[in-house]
């Protein structure tokens, strides 16, 4: 099987730009995932984020997980559990308004570390969206504008730890799903693996790589590209040894953003007799539907959104 796509962003600034853009295009069309190195976020900052996140988990969350989940969830279980995930998690919202004040157990230093990291990730997400625009033949800024709505994008970070599991065949760290939103940037543990994506009917490991950022595409980019780019099923498998850190930041459309296939792409595809496949809808309506159907196939979600279709002006 071909190697997992790794993109060296430094090569965008030299004579290898065209080849690097082609690697990004191929990853978006055929993988839905790629891994970034030399992405502009300092190694020291990433080390601080990792150290702070692991420290917070040990201090504030590890014992709670052991008492509430680990001690009870697998008692008497003999077949795989399909209605829970083996994870300890919290969600920090950055835009349009921060919710960090809702977490009194986060110390001031950790809050500052995560705020600074989120700021860098937001810029990186917007840079990546423009690279996707370039590859798609869309004007620069098109995707950022499509996500904007009236109050700007939704941007937040899911901080997860996946503790060791004594019976990894009975429960997933996170069940298989596609992501509902736009573009997702993941800083993951480089020593404990577990993230897998579905490619050509097989589960493929997303390789842990120190100081990399893993990127994956959400359902909204599949809609906007009329299926040229795909959101891909992925999951986290549990391990018997080690706690896996996962810091996933979601750059999503604003709640009232209207999402639909880009007109410029549809015009190009008309020459190839390819029709508009996806509906036009308000992002928040999609999220309400997704909340109850996250761990089911995405295609029925897209089909269901046709009932909520927004009239074309």
C-alpha positions as CSV (number, residue, x, y, z in Angstrom):
1,X,0.0,0.0,0.0
2,X,1.3,3.5,-0.7
3,X,2.8,5.5,2.1
4,X,0.7,7.8,4.3
5,X,1.0,11.3,2.8
6,X,3.5,13.6,4.6
7,X,3.6,17.2,3.5
8,X,6.8,19.3,4.1
9,X,5.4,22.9,4.2
10,X,8.9,24.4,3.8
11,X,8.9,23.1,0.2
12,X,6.0,25.4,-0.7
13,X,8.5,28.2,-0.7
14,X,10.8,26.9,-3.3
15,X,11.2,25.1,-6.6
16,X,9.3,22.1,-5.2
17,X,6.1,24.0,-4.7
18,X,4.3,22.5,-7.6
19,X,5.2,18.9,-6.5
20,X,4.1,19.7,-2.9
21,X,0.8,21.2,-4.1
22,X,0.2,18.0,-6.1
23,X,0.9,15.9,-3.0
24,X,-1.7,17.9,-1.1
25,X,-4.2,17.5,-4.0
26,X,-3.7,13.8,-4.1
27,X,-4.0,13.5,-0.3
28,X,-7.3,15.5,-0.3
29,X,-8.8,13.4,-3.2
30,X,-7.6,9.9,-2.2
31,X,-6.9,9.9,1.6
32,X,-8.9,12.7,3.3
33,X,-5.9,13.0,5.6
34,X,-2.3,14.1,5.5
35,X,0.5,14.9,8.0
36,X,2.3,18.2,8.1
37,X,5.9,18.8,9.0
38,X,7.8,22.2,9.1
39,X,4.4,23.8,9.6
40,X,5.6,26.9,11.3
41,X,4.6,26.2,14.9
42,X,7.7,26.0,17.1
43,X,8.9,22.6,18.5
44,X,9.3,24.3,21.9
45,X,5.7,25.5,21.9
46,X,4.4,22.0,21.0
47,X,6.5,20.4,23.7
48,X,5.0,22.9,26.2
49,X,1.5,22.0,25.0
50,X,2.2,18.3,25.4
51,X,3.8,18.6,28.8
52,X,1.0,20.8,30.1
53,X,-1.8,18.6,28.7
54,X,-0.3,15.4,30.1
55,X,0.3,17.1,33.4
56,X,-3.3,18.3,33.6
57,X,-4.7,14.8,32.8
58,X,-2.6,13.2,35.5
59,X,-3.5,15.8,38.1
60,X,-7.2,16.4,37.3
61,X,-8.7,13.6,35.1
62,X,-6.8,10.3,35.4
63,X,-8.2,9.2,38.7
64,X,-11.7,10.3,37.8
65,X,-11.5,8.1,34.6
66,X,-10.3,5.1,36.6
67,X,-13.1,5.4,39.1
68,X,-16.0,6.2,36.8
69,X,-15.1,4.3,33.7
70,X,-12.2,1.9,33.9
71,X,-13.4,0.2,37.1
72,X,-16.9,-0.5,35.9
73,X,-17.3,-0.3,32.1
74,X,-16.0,-3.7,31.2
75,X,-17.5,-5.7,34.1
76,X,-19.0,-8.9,32.8
77,X,-18.7,-7.7,29.1
78,X,-17.9,-10.3,26.5
79,X,-18.9,-8.7,23.2
80,X,-17.8,-5.3,21.8
81,X,-19.4,-2.3,23.4
82,X,-21.0,-0.1,20.7
83,X,-22.4,2.8,22.7
84,X,-19.3,4.3,24.5
85,X,-15.8,5.4,23.9
86,X,-12.7,4.7,26.1
87,X,-11.6,8.4,26.4
88,X,-11.3,11.2,28.8
89,X,-12.0,14.5,27.2
90,X,-13.0,18.2,27.4
91,X,-13.7,20.8,24.7
92,X,-12.3,24.3,24.6
93,X,-14.2,26.8,22.4
94,X,-12.1,29.7,21.0
95,X,-14.4,31.3,18.4
96,X,-16.7,33.0,18.1
97,X,-16.5,33.3,21.9
98,X,-14.3,31.5,24.4
99,X,-15.6,29.0,27.0
100,X,-12.4,28.7,28.9
101,X,-13.9,30.3,32.0
102,X,-16.2,27.2,32.3
103,X,-13.2,25.1,33.3
104,X,-12.1,26.1,36.9
105,X,-9.7,23.1,37.1
106,X,-7.5,24.5,34.2
107,X,-4.8,26.6,35.8
108,X,-3.9,30.0,34.4
109,X,-0.7,28.9,32.8
110,X,-2.4,26.0,30.9
111,X,-5.1,28.3,29.7
112,X,-2.5,30.7,28.3
113,X,-0.6,27.8,26.7
114,X,-3.7,26.6,24.9
115,X,-4.8,30.1,23.9
116,X,-1.5,30.7,22.2
117,X,-1.5,27.3,20.6
118,X,-5.0,27.8,19.3
119,X,-4.0,31.2,17.7
120,X,-1.2,29.5,15.8
121,X,-3.5,26.6,14.7
122,X,-6.2,29.1,13.5
123,X,-3.7,30.8,11.2
124,X,-2.4,27.4,10.0
125,X,-6.0,26.3,9.2
126,X,-6.7,29.4,7.2
127,X,-3.4,29.0,5.3
128,X,-4.4,25.4,4.5
129,X,-7.8,26.5,3.3
130,X,-6.2,28.9,0.8
131,X,-3.9,26.1,-0.4
132,X,-7.0,24.0,-1.0
133,X,-8.6,26.9,-2.9
134,X,-5.5,27.1,-5.1
135,X,-5.6,23.4,-5.9
136,X,-9.4,23.6,-6.6
137,X,-9.1,26.6,-8.9
138,X,-11.2,28.7,-6.4
139,X,-10.3,32.4,-5.7
140,X,-8.1,32.9,-2.6
141,X,-10.2,33.3,0.5
142,X,-13.2,31.5,-0.9
143,X,-13.3,28.7,1.7
144,X,-12.7,31.1,4.6
145,X,-15.5,33.3,3.3
146,X,-17.8,30.2,2.9
147,X,-17.2,29.3,6.5
148,X,-17.7,32.8,7.9
149,X,-21.4,33.2,8.3
150,X,-22.4,36.4,10.2
151,X,-20.1,36.0,13.2
152,X,-17.1,34.2,11.8
153,X,-16.1,30.5,12.0
154,X,-16.5,28.1,14.9
155,X,-13.1,27.1,16.2
156,X,-12.5,24.9,19.1
157,X,-10.2,22.2,20.5
158,X,-11.1,18.7,21.8
159,X,-8.5,17.7,24.3
160,X,-8.5,13.9,24.7
161,X,-6.6,11.2,26.5
162,X,-7.0,7.5,25.7
163,X,-5.9,5.6,28.8
164,X,-4.7,2.0,28.6
165,X,-7.5,-0.6,28.2
166,X,-7.2,-4.1,29.6
167,X,-9.5,-5.5,26.9
168,X,-8.9,-3.5,23.7
169,X,-11.0,-5.9,21.6
170,X,-14.1,-4.9,23.6
171,X,-14.2,-1.1,23.2
172,X,-12.9,1.6,20.9
173,X,-11.1,4.7,22.1
174,X,-13.4,6.5,19.7
175,X,-15.9,4.8,17.4
176,X,-15.6,5.2,13.6
177,X,-17.0,8.4,12.3
178,X,-16.4,11.2,9.8
179,X,-16.0,14.8,11.2
180,X,-19.0,17.1,10.6
181,X,-17.1,20.3,10.1
182,X,-14.5,21.9,8.0
183,X,-10.8,21.2,8.4
184,X,-9.3,19.5,11.5
185,X,-5.8,19.9,12.8
186,X,-4.5,17.2,15.2
187,X,-1.5,17.2,17.5
188,X,-1.2,13.6,18.6
189,X,0.9,11.5,20.9
190,X,4.1,10.4,19.1
191,X,4.7,7.3,21.3
192,X,1.3,5.8,21.8
193,X,-0.6,5.1,18.5
194,X,-4.2,4.3,17.9
195,X,-5.7,6.6,15.2
196,X,-6.8,4.8,12.0
197,X,-8.5,5.8,8.8
198,X,-10.5,3.6,6.4
199,X,-8.9,3.5,2.9
200,X,-9.9,1.1,0.2
201,X,-11.8,-1.0,2.7
202,X,-8.9,-1.4,5.1
203,X,-8.1,0.3,8.4
204,X,-4.7,2.1,8.0
205,X,-2.7,3.5,10.9
206,X,-2.0,7.3,11.0
207,X,1.7,7.1,11.9
208,X,2.7,9.0,15.1
209,X,5.4,11.5,14.2
210,X,7.0,13.8,16.6
211,X,6.0,17.5,16.2
212,X,3.8,16.8,13.2
213,X,0.2,18.1,12.7
214,X,-2.3,15.6,11.2
215,X,-4.9,17.2,9.0
216,X,-8.2,15.7,8.0
217,X,-11.2,17.1,6.0
218,X,-14.7,17.3,7.4
219,X,-18.1,16.7,5.8
220,X,-18.5,20.4,4.8
221,X,-15.4,20.4,2.5
222,X,-16.9,17.3,0.8
223,X,-20.1,19.3,0.2
224,X,-18.3,22.5,-1.0
225,X,-16.1,20.5,-3.4
226,X,-19.2,18.5,-4.6
227,X,-17.4,15.3,-3.6
228,X,-14.0,16.0,-5.2
229,X,-12.5,15.9,-1.7
230,X,-13.9,13.4,0.8
231,X,-14.3,13.3,4.5
232,X,-13.1,9.8,5.6
233,X,-14.1,7.4,8.3
234,X,-11.6,7.2,11.2
235,X,-11.4,5.8,14.6
236,X,-9.2,5.3,17.7
237,X,-8.3,1.8,18.8
238,X,-7.4,1.2,22.4
239,X,-4.0,0.0,23.6
240,X,-3.1,-2.1,26.6
241,X,-0.1,0.1,27.5
242,X,0.3,3.9,27.6
243,X,-2.1,6.8,27.5
244,X,-2.5,8.4,24.1
245,X,-2.8,12.2,24.0
246,X,-4.9,13.8,21.2
247,X,-5.4,17.6,20.7
248,X,-7.8,18.0,17.8
249,X,-8.7,21.6,16.7
250,X,-11.8,22.0,14.5
251,X,-12.0,25.0,12.1
252,X,-15.7,24.8,11.2
253,X,-18.3,27.1,9.5
254,X,-20.2,29.6,11.6
255,X,-23.6,28.4,12.8
256,X,-25.5,30.4,10.2
257,X,-23.1,29.8,7.3
258,X,-24.9,28.5,4.2
259,X,-22.9,25.5,2.8
260,X,-23.3,24.4,-0.8
261,X,-21.1,23.2,-3.7
262,X,-18.9,26.0,-5.1
263,X,-20.5,27.5,-8.2
264,X,-17.1,27.7,-9.9
265,X,-16.5,24.0,-9.5
266,X,-20.0,23.1,-10.7
267,X,-19.5,25.2,-13.8
268,X,-16.2,23.3,-14.5
269,X,-17.9,19.9,-13.9
270,X,-20.9,20.8,-16.1
271,X,-18.6,20.2,-19.1
272,X,-18.1,16.7,-17.8
273,X,-21.8,16.1,-17.4
274,X,-21.4,15.9,-13.6
275,X,-24.4,17.2,-11.6
276,X,-24.6,18.9,-8.3
277,X,-24.7,16.0,-5.8
278,X,-25.0,17.8,-2.5
279,X,-27.7,20.0,-1.1
280,X,-27.5,23.6,0.1
281,X,-28.1,24.0,3.8
282,X,-27.3,26.0,7.0
283,X,-24.4,24.5,8.9
284,X,-26.2,24.5,12.3
285,X,-29.0,22.4,10.8
286,X,-26.4,19.9,9.8
287,X,-24.9,19.8,13.3
288,X,-28.3,19.2,14.9
289,X,-28.7,16.2,12.6
290,X,-25.1,15.0,13.1
291,X,-25.4,15.0,16.9
292,X,-27.7,12.0,16.8
293,X,-26.1,10.3,13.8
294,X,-22.3,10.8,14.3
295,X,-21.4,7.2,14.4
296,X,-23.5,6.3,11.3
297,X,-22.7,6.6,7.6
298,X,-22.5,10.2,6.3
299,X,-24.4,9.6,3.0
300,X,-27.9,9.4,4.7
301,X,-27.0,12.6,6.5
302,X,-26.4,14.4,3.2
303,X,-29.6,12.9,1.8
304,X,-31.6,14.0,4.9
305,X,-30.3,17.6,4.5
306,X,-32.2,17.9,1.2
307,X,-35.3,18.3,3.4
308,X,-33.7,21.4,4.9
309,X,-32.4,22.7,1.6
310,X,-32.0,26.4,1.4
311,X,-33.5,28.0,-1.7
312,X,-30.9,29.3,-4.2
313,X,-31.0,33.1,-4.6
